[in-house]
Amino acid sequence: MPVQPDPSYVGRFAPSPTGPLHFGSFVAALASWLDARAAGGRWLLRIEDLDRPRVRSDAASRILTQLEAAGLHWDAEVVWQSRRLDLYRQALERLSSMDATYWCACTRKEIADSAITPDGAGVYAGTCRAGFPRGKSPRAIRLKTVPERIVFDDRLQGTISQSVEREVGDFVAYRADGTFAYQLAVVVDDAEQGVTDVVRGADLIDSTPRQIHLQRLLGLPRPRYLHVPVAVTATGEKLSKQKHAAEGSSRDLRAALAFLGQAAPAGMADAELLNWAAGAWNPGAIPRRRTISASAAARSP
């Protein structure tokens, strides 16, 4: 069913400036923008530039240009995470005062060696919860997790349930090099900006329980979530800037709409597509999948 108008709706798009938008990130931006416009709400733009080594100096301006050229205009001043460090520091201090955090001295190799999963890819074992050995240097602040399962209803993917403690382990909130972790920053930002609806790629759906855990600890509201399928290559790999995926642009609008299950009327001119899509947006038509081949969408009429 089409989205019912909700003037209190606040959505956002939050790209990392590590390169220009590719088709997959353009799809996520379009879905977020359409959901906000169909609801009669506001759409915010936040540049998530905390991971300084990966940030490209020209990427943010390129992303803004791509969005503007596609007609995806935002409704307030652009927010930059690198200018909001005091907010993250205050949140971390509050968590520390609640005895919800601890310093961890584990290296990546040590974490892999002590991980609970057989392939070393998964759950942090809580090695430093009771302190770390003398002579070792702290490398990160971790957030304590609990056994309780976190359950939320995604507007597209359905009911999601995860025990963060058993399936992820205590996770990083701050690194000793001065970098605040994505999970902490995104929770603080969404609450401070009054975001009511998060529409993003399904590659982030497994991070959502960690964010809900943080929201609970900090007493922050939980947004509604809608995780759209991620665009992948024919071999199933996620499109990425690191692998030099082609830039997304307004020329991809028809393919992006098809990817999202929004079938435009036959013969509609490209110039009319965006206005039509904002009025006809139907989240229920989005394929209920985690991934979709980008090449298949490109072949759609």
Protein Blocks (a to p, Z undefined) as FASTA:
>chain_A
ZZdddfkbccdddddffbccdfklmmmmmmmmmmmmmnopacdddddfkbmmlpcfklmm
mmmmmmmmnopacfbdcddfklmmmmmmmmmmmmmmnopaccdfbdfklmmmmpmbfnlp
mccehlmmnopaehiacfbdcddddfbdcddddfklopadddfklmnopcdfbdfkopac
fklmmmmmmmmnopabdcddfklmmmmmmmmmmmmmnopacdddddddddddfkopacdf
klopacddfklmmmmmmmnopacdehiafklmmmmmmmmgcfklpccdfbdcfklmmmpZ
Z
